[in-house]
Amino acid sequence: MNRKVRAVAALALLLCAGATLVSEAAYAEEVDFDRIDKFESLTTGTLRVGAPPKTIVDDGERHVVILTIWDADAETKVYWRSSDGDTPRTTVIPGRGVQTFQTVEEFKLEAIGEPNHRVE
C-alpha cells in the first residue's frame, strides 16, 4: 500500500512539473480595447479553396478580430495590417483554432490547399 501511495505522489509530481513546463511556453498578446470604439459580430461562413479572398475589414478603422476556425480541411491565409497601419502581414493557419488580430485598414481570409476543400 505504501508503494502505491508513493507511485501516485510521484505521478502527481511529474504531472505538475509538466504543467509548469507547458505554462512557461504559453504567451499572450495585449489587446488595447480603449482604442476600439465599436464591436461587431459576424456569423459563420465557409471559405472554399480557389475562391477569391473574402474581405472582413476594409474601412480604415482599427479592429480586433477574433478568428475562430471550427472545421477545416484546408489552410486559412489571413491578409491583415498591423496596428501601426504601415505593415501588411500574411498569416497562415494550418487547421482549426482561435487566433486574435489587431488590424487597421484590412482583414481578408482565403482558403488554400487542395481543390474542393474548405474552411468554416
N, CA, C and O atoms as a GROMACS GRO file, in nm:
protein
  480
    1MET      N    1   0.083  -0.119   0.000
    1MET     CA    2   0.000   0.000   0.000
    1MET      C    3   0.087   0.125   0.000
    1MET      O    4   0.058   0.220  -0.073
    2ASN      N    5   0.190   0.127   0.078
    2ASN     CA    6   0.279   0.241   0.085
    2ASN      C    7   0.346   0.266  -0.050
    2ASN      O    8   0.367   0.382  -0.088
    3ARG      N    9   0.378   0.161  -0.122
    3ARG     CA   10   0.440   0.173  -0.254
    3ARG      C   11   0.344   0.240  -0.353
    3ARG      O   12   0.386   0.320  -0.436
    4LYS      N   13   0.216   0.206  -0.344
    4LYS     CA   14   0.116   0.267  -0.432
    4LYS      C   15   0.101   0.417  -0.404
    4LYS      O   16   0.088   0.497  -0.497
    5VAL      N   17   0.104   0.454  -0.278
    5VAL     CA   18   0.092   0.595  -0.241
    5VAL      C   19   0.211   0.673  -0.297
    5VAL      O   20   0.195   0.782  -0.352
    6ARG      N   21   0.330   0.615  -0.283
    6ARG     CA   22   0.448   0.682  -0.338
    6ARG      C   23   0.442   0.694  -0.489
    6ARG      O   24   0.482   0.796  -0.545
    7ALA      N   25   0.392   0.591  -0.556
    7ALA     CA   26   0.380   0.594  -0.702
    7ALA      C   27   0.282   0.702  -0.746
    7ALA      O   28   0.308   0.775  -0.842
    8VAL      N   29   0.170   0.713  -0.677
    8VAL     CA   30   0.071   0.816  -0.710
    8VAL      C   31   0.128   0.955  -0.684
    8VAL      O   32   0.109   1.046  -0.764
    9ALA      N   33   0.199   0.971  -0.574
    9ALA     CA   34   0.260   1.101  -0.542
    9ALA      C   35   0.365   1.138  -0.647
    9ALA      O   36   0.373   1.253  -0.688
   10ALA      N   37   0.444   1.040  -0.690
   10ALA     CA   38   0.546   1.066  -0.793
   10ALA      C   39   0.480   1.104  -0.925
   10ALA      O   40   0.529   1.194  -0.994
   11LEU      N   41   0.371   1.037  -0.960
   11LEU     CA   42   0.299   1.068  -1.083
   11LEU      C   43   0.240   1.209  -1.076
   11LEU      O   44   0.248   1.285  -1.173
   12ALA      N   45   0.183   1.244  -0.962
   12ALA     CA   46   0.127   1.379  -0.945
   12ALA      C   47   0.236   1.484  -0.957
   12ALA      O   48   0.215   1.590  -1.017
   13LEU      N   49   0.352   1.457  -0.900
   13LEU     CA   50   0.464   1.549  -0.908
   13LEU      C   51   0.510   1.568  -1.053
   13LEU      O   52   0.540   1.680  -1.095
   14LEU      N   53   0.516   1.459  -1.129
   14LEU     CA   54   0.554   1.468  -1.270
   14LEU      C   55   0.452   1.547  -1.350
   14LEU      O   56   0.489   1.627  -1.436
   15LEU      N   57   0.324   1.526  -1.324
   15LEU     CA   58   0.220   1.600  -1.394
   15LEU      C   59   0.228   1.749  -1.364
   15LEU      O   60   0.213   1.832  -1.454
   16CYS      N   61   0.252   1.783  -1.238
   16CYS     CA   62   0.266   1.925  -1.201
   16CYS      C   63   0.387   1.987  -1.268
   16CYS      O   64   0.381   2.100  -1.316
   17ALA      N   65   0.497   1.914  -1.273
   17ALA     CA   66   0.617   1.965  -1.338
   17ALA      C   67   0.592   1.984  -1.487
   17ALA      O   68   0.637   2.082  -1.546
   18GLY      N   69   0.520   1.890  -1.549
   18GLY     CA   70   0.487   1.902  -1.691
   18GLY      C   71   0.398   2.022  -1.716
   18GLY      O   72   0.417   2.092  -1.815
   19ALA      N   73   0.302   2.047  -1.629
   19ALA     CA   74   0.213   2.163  -1.644
   19ALA      C   75   0.293   2.292  -1.633
   19ALA      O   76   0.263   2.389  -1.704
   20THR      N   77   0.392   2.294  -1.546
   20THR     CA   78   0.475   2.413  -1.531
   20THR      C   79   0.555   2.438  -1.658
   20THR      O   80   0.567   2.552  -1.702
   21LEU      N   81   0.610   2.333  -1.718
   21LEU     CA   82   0.687   2.348  -1.840
   21LEU      C   83   0.598   2.398  -1.954
   21LEU      O   84   0.641   2.482  -2.033
   22VAL      N   85   0.477   2.346  -1.964
   22VAL     CA   86   0.386   2.390  -2.068
   22VAL      C   87   0.348   2.536  -2.048
   22VAL      O   88   0.345   2.612  -2.144
   23SER      N   89   0.320   2.575  -1.924
   23SER     CA   90   0.276   2.712  -1.900
   23SER      C   91   0.388   2.813  -1.927
   23SER      O   92   0.358   2.928  -1.961
   24GLU      N   93   0.513   2.775  -1.914
   24GLU     CA   94   0.623   2.866  -1.944
   24GLU      C   95   0.629   2.896  -2.093
   24GLU      O   96   0.676   3.003  -2.132
   25ALA      N   97   0.583   2.803  -2.177
   25ALA     CA   98   0.587   2.823  -2.322
   25ALA      C   99   0.468   2.904  -2.371
   25ALA      O  100   0.466   2.946  -2.486
   26ALA      N  101   0.369   2.925  -2.288
   26ALA     CA  102   0.250   2.999  -2.328
   26ALA      C  103   0.281   3.149  -2.338
   26ALA      O  104   0.372   3.199  -2.271
   27TYR      N  105   0.205   3.218  -2.422
   27TYR     CA  106   0.224   3.362  -2.436
   27TYR      C  107   0.088   3.428  -2.452
   27TYR      O  108  -0.012   3.361  -2.480
   28ALA      N  109   0.085   3.556  -2.434
   28ALA     CA  110  -0.039   3.632  -2.451
   28ALA      C  111  -0.010   3.759  -2.531
   28ALA      O  112   0.100   3.814  -2.526
   29GLU      N  113  -0.109   3.802  -2.603
   29GLU     CA  114  -0.097   3.926  -2.678
   29GLU      C  115  -0.185   4.030  -2.610
   29GLU      O  116  -0.301   4.003  -2.580
   30GLU      N  117  -0.130   4.145  -2.586
   30GLU     CA  118  -0.206   4.252  -2.523
   30GLU      C  119  -0.300   4.315  -2.625
   30GLU      O  120  -0.258   4.350  -2.735
   31VAL      N  121  -0.424   4.330  -2.587
   31VAL     CA  122  -0.524   4.394  -2.672
   31VAL      C  123  -0.567   4.522  -2.604
   31VAL      O  124  -0.615   4.520  -2.491
   32ASP      N  125  -0.551   4.635  -2.672
   32ASP     CA  126  -0.587   4.764  -2.616
   32ASP      C  127  -0.731   4.797  -2.656
   32ASP      O  128  -0.755   4.858  -2.761
   33PHE      N  129  -0.828   4.757  -2.572
   33PHE     CA  130  -0.969   4.778  -2.603
   33PHE      C  131  -1.009   4.926  -2.595
   33PHE      O  132  -1.113   4.962  -2.648
   34ASP      N  133  -0.929   5.010  -2.533
   34ASP     CA  134  -0.959   5.153  -2.528
   34ASP      C  135  -0.949   5.218  -2.667
   34ASP      O  136  -1.010   5.322  -2.691
   35ARG      N  137  -0.875   5.157  -2.756
   35ARG     CA  138  -0.857   5.214  -2.889
   35ARG      C  139  -0.966   5.166  -2.986
   35ARG      O  140  -0.963   5.202  -3.103
   36ILE      N  141  -1.059   5.086  -2.938
   36ILE     CA  142  -1.166   5.034  -3.021
   36ILE      C  143  -1.295   5.105  -2.981
   36ILE      O  144  -1.332   5.105  -2.864
   37ASP      N  145  -1.363   5.164  -3.079
   37ASP     CA  146  -1.483   5.240  -3.045
   37ASP      C  147  -1.613   5.167  -3.075
   37ASP      O  148  -1.720   5.219  -3.045
   38LYS      N  149  -1.606   5.048  -3.132
   38LYS     CA  150  -1.728   4.973  -3.157
   38LYS      C  151  -1.695   4.825  -3.170
   38LYS      O  152  -1.582   4.787  -3.201
   39PHE      N  153  -1.795   4.744  -3.147
   39PHE     CA  154  -1.780   4.600  -3.159
   39PHE      C  155  -1.884   4.549  -3.257
   39PHE      O  156  -1.998   4.596  -3.257
   40GLU      N  157  -1.846   4.455  -3.338
   40GLU     CA  158  -1.938   4.394  -3.433
   40GLU      C  159  -1.926   4.243  -3.422
   40GLU      O  160  -1.822   4.191  -3.381
   41SER      N  161  -2.030   4.177  -3.458
   41SER     CA  162  -2.030   4.032  -3.453
   41SER      C  163  -2.067   3.978  -3.590
   41SER      O  164  -2.163   4.025  -3.652
   42LEU      N  165  -1.994   3.881  -3.637
   42LEU     CA  166  -2.025   3.817  -3.764
   42LEU      C  167  -2.073   3.675  -3.737
   42LEU      O  168  -2.038   3.615  -3.636
   43THR      N  169  -2.151   3.624  -3.828
   43THR     CA  170  -2.198   3.486  -3.816
   43THR      C  171  -2.097   3.394  -3.882
   43THR      O  172  -1.988   3.436  -3.921
   44THR      N  173  -2.133   3.270  -3.895
   44THR     CA  174  -2.043   3.173  -3.955
   44THR      C  175  -2.038   3.188  -4.106
   44THR      O  176  -2.128   3.247  -4.167
   45GLY      N  177  -1.934   3.136  -4.163
   45GLY     CA  178  -1.920   3.138  -4.308
   45GLY      C  179  -1.827   3.027  -4.352
   45GLY      O  180  -1.757   2.968  -4.270
   46THR      N  181  -1.826   3.000  -4.480
   46THR     CA  182  -1.741   2.895  -4.536
   46THR      C  183  -1.654   2.955  -4.645
   46THR      O  184  -1.703   3.025  -4.734
   47LEU      N  185  -1.526   2.927  -4.638
   47LEU     CA  186  -1.431   2.965  -4.743
   47LEU      C  187  -1.399   2.839  -4.823
   47LEU      O  188  -1.374   2.734  -4.765
   48ARG      N  189  -1.399   2.850  -4.953
   48ARG     CA  190  -1.366   2.735  -5.038
   48ARG      C  191  -1.235   2.761  -5.110
   48ARG      O  192  -1.209   2.873  -5.156
   49VAL      N  193  -1.153   2.658  -5.120
   49VAL     CA  194  -1.026   2.669  -5.192
   49VAL      C  195  -1.055   2.708  -5.336
   49VAL      O  196  -1.142   2.650  -5.401
   50GLY      N  197  -0.981   2.806  -5.387
   50GLY     CA  198  -0.999   2.852  -5.523
   50GLY      C  199  -1.085   2.977  -5.534
   50GLY      O  200  -1.080   3.046  -5.636
   51ALA      N  201  -1.163   3.007  -5.432
   51ALA     CA  202  -1.245   3.129  -5.432
   51ALA      C  203  -1.156   3.248  -5.399
   51ALA      O  204  -1.053   3.230  -5.334
   52PRO      N  205  -1.192   3.368  -5.444
   52PRO     CA  206  -1.111   3.486  -5.409
   52PRO      C  207  -1.116   3.513  -5.258
   52PRO      O  208  -1.209   3.469  -5.191
   53PRO      N  209  -1.017   3.585  -5.205
   53PRO     CA  210  -1.018   3.616  -5.062
   53PRO      C  211  -1.146   3.690  -5.022
   53PRO      O  212  -1.197   3.772  -5.098
   54LYS      N  213  -1.196   3.660  -4.903
   54LYS     CA  214  -1.316   3.724  -4.850
   54LYS      C  215  -1.274   3.840  -4.761
   54LYS      O  216  -1.198   3.821  -4.666
   55THR      N  217  -1.321   3.959  -4.791
   55THR     CA  218  -1.287   4.078  -4.714
   55THR      C  219  -1.378   4.087  -4.592
   55THR      O  220  -1.500   4.083  -4.604
   56ILE      N  221  -1.317   4.098  -4.474
   56ILE     CA  222  -1.391   4.113  -4.350
   56ILE      C  223  -1.386   4.259  -4.304
   56ILE      O  224  -1.486   4.313  -4.257
   57VAL      N  225  -1.269   4.323  -4.317
   57VAL     CA  226  -1.250   4.462  -4.276
   57VAL      C  227  -1.185   4.537  -4.392
   57VAL      O  228  -1.087   4.490  -4.449
   58ASP      N  229  -1.241   4.653  -4.426
   58ASP     CA  230  -1.176   4.738  -4.528
   58ASP      C  231  -1.215   4.885  -4.509
   58ASP      O  232  -1.225   4.959  -4.607
   59ASP      N  233  -1.236   4.926  -4.385
   59ASP     CA  234  -1.286   5.062  -4.360
   59ASP      C  235  -1.181   5.159  -4.308
   59ASP      O  236  -1.214   5.274  -4.280
   60GLY      N  237  -1.056   5.118  -4.294
   60GLY     CA  238  -0.951   5.207  -4.247
   60GLY      C  239  -0.952   5.230  -4.096
   60GLY      O  240  -0.870   5.307  -4.045
   61GLU      N  241  -1.042   5.165  -4.024
   61GLU     CA  242  -1.052   5.179  -3.879
   61GLU      C  243  -0.971   5.069  -3.810
   61GLU      O  244  -0.930   4.971  -3.872
   62ARG      N  245  -0.949   5.090  -3.681
   62ARG     CA  246  -0.881   4.987  -3.601
   62ARG      C  247  -0.984   4.881  -3.559
   62ARG      O  248  -1.097   4.914  -3.523
   63HIS      N  249  -0.942   4.755  -3.565
   63HIS     CA  250  -1.031   4.645  -3.526
   63HIS      C  251  -0.951   4.540  -3.451
   63HIS      O  252  -0.831   4.522  -3.474
   64VAL      N  253  -1.018   4.471  -3.361
   64VAL     CA  254  -0.968   4.347  -3.306
   64VAL      C  255  -1.057   4.238  -3.363
   64VAL      O  256  -1.179   4.241  -3.348
   65VAL      N  257  -0.994   4.143  -3.430
   65VAL     CA  258  -1.069   4.035  -3.492
   65VAL      C  259  -1.031   3.907  -3.419
   65VAL      O  260  -0.914   3.872  -3.408
   66ILE      N  261  -1.132   3.838  -3.370
   66ILE     CA  262  -1.111   3.707  -3.309
   66ILE      C  263  -1.161   3.605  -3.409
   66ILE      O  264  -1.281   3.589  -3.429
   67LEU      N  265  -1.068   3.537  -3.471
   67LEU     CA  266  -1.099   3.441  -3.577
   67LEU      C  267  -1.107   3.302  -3.516
   67LEU      O  268  -1.011   3.254  -3.455
   68THR      N  269  -1.220   3.236  -3.533
   68THR     CA  270  -1.239   3.100  -3.485
   68THR      C  271  -1.263   3.010  -3.604
   68THR      O  272  -1.358   3.031  -3.680
   69ILE      N  273  -1.180   2.911  -3.622
   69ILE     CA  274  -1.196   2.815  -3.730
   69ILE      C  275  -1.247   2.686  -3.668
   69ILE      O  276  -1.176   2.618  -3.595
   70TRP      N  277  -1.372   2.654  -3.697
   70TRP     CA  278  -1.439   2.539  -3.635
   70TRP      C  279  -1.401   2.409  -3.702
   70TRP      O  280  -1.382   2.307  -3.636
   71ASP      N  281  -1.390   2.412  -3.833
   71ASP     CA  282  -1.363   2.290  -3.908
   71ASP      C  283  -1.286   2.330  -4.033
   71ASP      O  284  -1.317   2.432  -4.095
   72ALA      N  285  -1.187   2.253  -4.069
   72ALA     CA  286  -1.107   2.288  -4.186
   72ALA      C  287  -1.037   2.164  -4.241
   72ALA      O  288  -0.978   2.086  -4.166
   73ASP      N  289  -1.043   2.148  -4.373
   73ASP     CA  290  -0.958   2.050  -4.438
   73ASP      C  291  -0.865   2.122  -4.537
   73ASP      O  292  -0.814   2.063  -4.632
   74ALA      N  293  -0.847   2.252  -4.511
   74ALA     CA  294  -0.754   2.337  -4.586
   74ALA      C  295  -0.690   2.435  -4.489
   74ALA      O  296  -0.729   2.442  -4.372
   75GLU      N  297  -0.594   2.510  -4.536
   75GLU     CA  298  -0.532   2.615  -4.454
   75GLU      C  299  -0.604   2.747  -4.477
   75GLU      O  300  -0.664   2.768  -4.582
   76THR      N  301  -0.596   2.835  -4.378
   76THR     CA  302  -0.655   2.968  -4.391
   76THR      C  303  -0.542   3.069  -4.403
   76THR      O  304  -0.456   3.076  -4.316
   77LYS      N  305  -0.543   3.145  -4.510
   77LYS     CA  306  -0.445   3.251  -4.528
   77LYS      C  307  -0.513   3.382  -4.489
   77LYS      O  308  -0.619   3.416  -4.541
   78VAL      N  309  -0.451   3.456  -4.397
   78VAL     CA  310  -0.507   3.580  -4.344
   78VAL      C  311  -0.420   3.695  -4.392
   78VAL      O  312  -0.299   3.696  -4.369
   79TYR      N  313  -0.481   3.792  -4.458
   79TYR     CA  314  -0.413   3.914  -4.502
   79TYR      C  315  -0.460   4.025  -4.409
   79TYR      O  316  -0.580   4.048  -4.396
   80TRP      N  317  -0.366   4.095  -4.345
   80TRP     CA  318  -0.404   4.200  -4.249
   80TRP      C  319  -0.294   4.302  -4.237
   80TRP      O  320  -0.183   4.280  -4.286
   81ARG      N  321  -0.323   4.413  -4.173
   81ARG     CA  322  -0.223   4.517  -4.146
   81ARG      C  323  -0.207   4.530  -3.996
   81ARG      O  324  -0.304   4.527  -3.920
   82SER      N  325  -0.081   4.543  -3.954
   82SER     CA  326  -0.054   4.558  -3.811
   82SER      C  327  -0.114   4.688  -3.761
   82SER      O  328  -0.154   4.773  -3.840
   83SER      N  329  -0.121   4.702  -3.631
   83SER     CA  330  -0.188   4.818  -3.571
   83SER      C  331  -0.121   4.951  -3.605
   83SER      O  332  -0.182   5.056  -3.587
   84ASP      N  333   0.004   4.950  -3.653
   84ASP     CA  334   0.066   5.075  -3.696
   84ASP      C  335   0.016   5.118  -3.834
   84ASP      O  336   0.040   5.231  -3.877
   85GLY      N  337  -0.053   5.028  -3.904
   85GLY     CA  338  -0.114   5.060  -4.032
   85GLY      C  339  -0.019   5.056  -4.150
   85GLY      O  340  -0.064   5.063  -4.265
   86ASP      N  341   0.110   5.046  -4.127
   86ASP     CA  342   0.207   5.050  -4.235
   86ASP      C  343   0.255   4.913  -4.280
   86ASP      O  344   0.308   4.899  -4.390
   87THR      N  345   0.239   4.815  -4.197
   87THR     CA  346   0.299   4.686  -4.224
   87THR      C  347   0.195   4.584  -4.268
   87THR      O  348   0.120   4.533  -4.185
   88PRO      N  349   0.189   4.552  -4.399
   88PRO     CA  350   0.099   4.444  -4.440
   88PRO      C  351   0.156   4.310  -4.395
   88PRO      O  352   0.277   4.287  -4.401
   89ARG      N  353   0.069   4.223  -4.350
   89ARG     CA  354   0.114   4.092  -4.300
   89ARG      C  355   0.029   3.982  -4.359
   89ARG      O  356  -0.084   4.003  -4.403
   90THR      N  357   0.086   3.863  -4.359
   90THR     CA  358   0.015   3.744  -4.402
   90THR      C  359   0.042   3.636  -4.298
   90THR      O  360   0.157   3.612  -4.260
   91THR      N  361  -0.064   3.573  -4.252
   91THR     CA  362  -0.052   3.464  -4.155
   91THR      C  363  -0.124   3.343  -4.212
   91THR      O  364  -0.234   3.356  -4.266
   92VAL      N  365  -0.064   3.226  -4.200
   92VAL     CA  366  -0.128   3.103  -4.245
   92VAL      C  367  -0.163   3.020  -4.122
   92VAL      O  368  -0.077   2.992  -4.038
   93ILE      N  369  -0.290   2.982  -4.112
   93ILE     CA  370  -0.338   2.900  -4.001
   93ILE      C  371  -0.362   2.760  -4.057
   93ILE      O  372  -0.444   2.744  -4.147
   94PRO      N  373  -0.293   2.659  -4.005
   94PRO     CA  374  -0.295   2.527  -4.068
   94PRO      C  375  -0.421   2.443  -4.048
   94PRO      O  376  -0.435   2.341  -4.116
   95GLY      N  377  -0.509   2.478  -3.962
   95GLY     CA  378  -0.629   2.396  -3.940
   95GLY      C  379  -0.726   2.468  -3.849
   95GLY      O  380  -0.745   2.590  -3.860
   96ARG      N  381  -0.786   2.392  -3.757
   96ARG     CA  382  -0.880   2.453  -3.662
   96ARG      C  383  -0.806   2.532  -3.556
   96ARG      O  384  -0.688   2.506  -3.530
   97GLY      N  385  -0.875   2.630  -3.496
   97GLY     CA  386  -0.814   2.706  -3.388
   97GLY      C  387  -0.876   2.843  -3.373
   97GLY      O  388  -0.968   2.881  -3.446
   98VAL      N  389  -0.823   2.917  -3.277
   98VAL     CA  390  -0.868   3.053  -3.248
   98VAL      C  391  -0.744   3.143  -3.249
   98VAL      O  392  -0.642   3.110  -3.189
   99GLN      N  393  -0.754   3.255  -3.317
   99GLN     CA  394  -0.643   3.350  -3.321
   99GLN      C  395  -0.699   3.491  -3.318
   99GLN      O  396  -0.805   3.518  -3.375
  100THR      N  397  -0.628   3.582  -3.250
  100THR     CA  398  -0.670   3.720  -3.237
  100THR      C  399  -0.576   3.811  -3.316
  100THR      O  400  -0.454   3.792  -3.313
  101PHE      N  401  -0.634   3.908  -3.386
  101PHE     CA  402  -0.557   4.003  -3.465
  101PHE      C  403  -0.597   4.145  -3.427
  101PHE      O  404  -0.716   4.172  -3.407
  102GLN      N  405  -0.500   4.236  -3.416
  102GLN     CA  406  -0.527   4.380  -3.410
  102GLN      C  407  -0.491   4.433  -3.547
  102GLN      O  408  -0.375   4.426  -3.589
  103THR      N  409  -0.589   4.486  -3.617
  103THR     CA  410  -0.567   4.524  -3.755
  103THR      C  411  -0.621   4.664  -3.785
  103THR      O  412  -0.712   4.712  -3.718
  104VAL      N  413  -0.562   4.725  -3.884
  104VAL     CA  414  -0.605   4.855  -3.934
  104VAL      C  415  -0.621   4.841  -4.085
  104VAL      O  416  -0.537   4.779  -4.151
  105GLU      N  417  -0.726   4.898  -4.139
  105GLU     CA  418  -0.750   4.908  -4.283
  105GLU      C  419  -0.799   4.781  -4.349
  105GLU      O  420  -0.896   4.788  -4.424
  106GLU      N  421  -0.737   4.666  -4.325
  106GLU     CA  422  -0.780   4.548  -4.400
  106GLU      C  423  -0.768   4.420  -4.318
  106GLU      O  424  -0.684   4.407  -4.229
  107PHE      N  425  -0.856   4.326  -4.353
  107PHE     CA  426  -0.852   4.191  -4.297
  107PHE      C  427  -0.926   4.102  -4.396
  107PHE      O  428  -1.047   4.114  -4.413
  108LYS      N  429  -0.851   4.013  -4.462
  108LYS     CA  430  -0.908   3.925  -4.563
  108LYS      C  431  -0.870   3.782  -4.532
  108LYS      O  432  -0.765   3.755  -4.474
  109LEU      N  433  -0.958   3.690  -4.570
  109LEU     CA  434  -0.935   3.547  -4.549
  109LEU      C  435  -0.943   3.473  -4.681
  109LEU      O  436  -1.024   3.505  -4.768
  110GLU      N  437  -0.858   3.372  -4.695
  110GLU     CA  438  -0.858   3.288  -4.814
  110GLU      C  439  -0.828   3.144  -4.774
  110GLU      O  440  -0.740   3.120  -4.692
  111ALA      N  441  -0.902   3.050  -4.831
  111ALA     CA  442  -0.874   2.908  -4.809
  111ALA      C  443  -0.773   2.863  -4.914
  111ALA      O  444  -0.791   2.888  -5.033
  112ILE      N  445  -0.667   2.797  -4.869
  112ILE     CA  446  -0.565   2.748  -4.962
  112ILE      C  447  -0.543   2.600  -4.938
  112ILE      O  448  -0.549   2.552  -4.824
  113GLY      N  449  -0.518   2.528  -5.046
  113GLY     CA  450  -0.493   2.386  -5.033
  113GLY      C  451  -0.546   2.311  -5.155
  113GLY      O  452  -0.548   2.365  -5.266
  114GLU      N  453  -0.589   2.189  -5.134
  114GLU     CA  454  -0.639   2.104  -5.241
  114GLU      C  455  -0.776   2.151  -5.289
  114GLU      O  456  -0.856   2.199  -5.209
  115PRO      N  457  -0.805   2.139  -5.419
  115PRO     CA  458  -0.937   2.176  -5.470
  115PRO      C  459  -1.048   2.101  -5.397
  115PRO      O  460  -1.028   1.990  -5.348
  116ASN      N  461  -1.163   2.162  -5.390
  116ASN     CA  462  -1.284   2.108  -5.325
  116ASN      C  463  -1.268   2.097  -5.173
  116ASN      O  464  -1.346   2.027  -5.109
  117HIS      N  465  -1.171   2.163  -5.114
  117HIS     CA  466  -1.159   2.167  -4.968
  117HIS      C  467  -1.211   2.301  -4.920
  117HIS      O  468  -1.232   2.393  -4.998
  118ARG      N  469  -1.233   2.310  -4.787
  118ARG     CA  470  -1.295   2.430  -4.733
  118ARG      C  471  -1.254   2.456  -4.590
  118ARG      O  472  -1.194   2.371  -4.524
  119VAL      N  473  -1.287   2.578  -4.544
  119VAL     CA  474  -1.262   2.623  -4.406
  119VAL      C  475  -1.393   2.682  -4.356
  119VAL      O  476  -1.457   2.759  -4.427
  120GLU      N  477  -1.434   2.647  -4.234
  120GLU     CA  478  -1.555   2.705  -4.174
  120GLU      C  479  -1.519   2.779  -4.048
  120GLU      O  480  -1.607   2.835  -3.983
   0.00000   0.00000   0.00000
